[in-house]
């Protein structure tokens, strides 16, 4: 036993020295993967010294009946365990801090308090080991307890934010159209629920702080997370659509996800220019943003005050069981018994999924079935949710006959029926509901006189419909391409638009399409080689859409062998040479995902051969990431060498690549290298990073990066 104690004391001493050393060299430390894993165990092991300390306090409180020698041994063993576990906790916490993106000041306070706690625990152990005075022992214990409380507080600030503890009792200002900006009224509440916990003064993932308007405007490590007027090109919006398991998906897996209406609200705000100050009442009544917000209001009600509900709450376990890839159930706000349910993926919807919500029939307050194939028959399943306040049936399949089933929803405040073919007479039974204030009917086949008649008959209900305002001409959404990944040889790709009677104009020569410059789309495409498609949707009485642009990568000849002749940067190794032919495309905003090979201090060099046969290529295409904020530019220069083998090559193509002249949205682009069709056994492709970033760039003079995810041979 004595030998074990000596080993433990020496080990604890070694950790104390290591921690002291780490405090001064933290910015130079690069952790191997296994130590990164150890760091992520910090939240688990931190409970060990706390539990042992509680055991020691209980032991000291009831020590009278114990033999003095036994008591001394038990206290010593407890102190030994506390000191060892506190040391390991501080060490693991340091490993975690190196790989995390918390605020510098908050992280420094927590790190120093954790290390000090480890030192004090070690001091108490030494004092007890050598039987020093009791008063000093008790003094060290009190100081350690105070440091423990401070370390716990700073840890809670890092995890939950500065005002986590007092937030429930703080008064909240009721926001209205007269006193609030659009951002404060509609956008910030979404960010507060879903984003602030990872993007605040204490924890700024990616260097982005959202809790301060000034910091949010300034952006993070990759610049602003949005492009004014262009939601589809904004990093923030793109991150919502990444796979849930993806490292860059936001919010991270395990945290409440944004619903479709919440994402649509953020998109509408960005499309309007991402203005932080403009008040709601300053937007024209016929502004397209108001139309979007009106149609979304039923699905994303603004909870201005946390309402108290009389019904009981269900457990988190019940809520967790109800969450599926096609349905999310979440609390309206923290600790609320009221729940919201949102459905996704139209093709996966089943009425059974509604029936399963009967376990929370008393707690369900918001139900979003927008774009789901809900029929009138399914409405009988909804009437059991007696406390339902907001119901969204936008663009569903209901015809109106089943709306009488909803007459029992006495607490219903709003219902959204936009985009459904319901006749005016069939919504009348809803308008007598005692709490109903808003009905959204935009896009329904209703005439102006019928709407006026309903408004006069039911003055307490606001029937929201902008269809009959002459000035409310809206902009079409962009068309979409059915296949945006690597296209197989002979595979057809289709341009389409969700609205009927829309004309789609497109180009394949990199010019912007319009009614004069662009072909009218009729039939599916068949691409032989990689090409850039630009398309725009137009319709009478609507503004034409923004330009949709996508690079269509087409599979080519598959080499028998491909090898990397220069190693990529250790941080961006991707999946090696095989990843260049796996047809798995990367995201230009997420450069640390496995698709990308990154090069900065040496060029990208790959060698390929085609089954021992001389092969004539007319073009080689590189798929690369252009992310100006992340220093990722097109290659400055490319070369193609060819010959009998990799030791006997001659230069057959050299090309200087045009570089961006200003900041541009991040995107995956193609670089086509044309070749003379002469047969060779072996090809070597070299892509050189930009040697010095241009003067207009924030990193002017520094070396650029080249990121490649695929190669195609034609």
Secondary structure, 3 states (H helix, E strand, C coil): CHHHHHHHHHHHHHHHHHHHHHHHHHHHCCCCHHHHHHHCCHHHHHHHHHHHHHHHHHHHHCCCCCCHHHHHHHHHHHHHHHHHHHHHHHHHHHHHHHHCCECHHHHHHHHHHHHHHHHHHHHHHHHHHCCCCHHHHHHHHHHHHHHHHHHHHHHHHHHHCCCCCCHHHCCCCCCCCCCCEHHHHHHHHHHHHHCCCCECCCEEHHHCCCCCHHHHHHCECCECCCCCCCHHHCHHHHHHHCCCCCCCCCCCCCCCCCCHHHHHHHHHHHHCCCCCCCEHHHCCCCCHHHHHHHHHCCCCCCCCCCCCCCCCCCCHHHHHHHCECCEEEEECCCCCCCEEEEECCHHHCCHHHHHHHHHHCCCEEEEECCCCCCCHHHHHHHCCCCCCCEEECCCCCCCCHHHHHHHHCCCCCEEECCCCCCCHHHHHHHHHCCCCCEEECCCCCCCHHHHHHHHHHCCCCEEECCCCCCCCCCECCCCEECCCCCECCCCEECEECCCCCCEEEEECCCCCCCCCCCEECCCCEECCCCEEEEEEEECCCCECCCCEEEEECECCCCCCEEEECCCCCCCCCCCCHHHHCCCCCCCCCCCCCCCCEEECCCCEEEEEECCCCCEECCEEEEEEEEEHHHCECCCCEEEEEEEEECCEEEEEEEEECCCCCCCCCCEEEEEEEECCCCEECEEEEEEECCCCCCCCCCCCCCCCEEEEEEEEEC
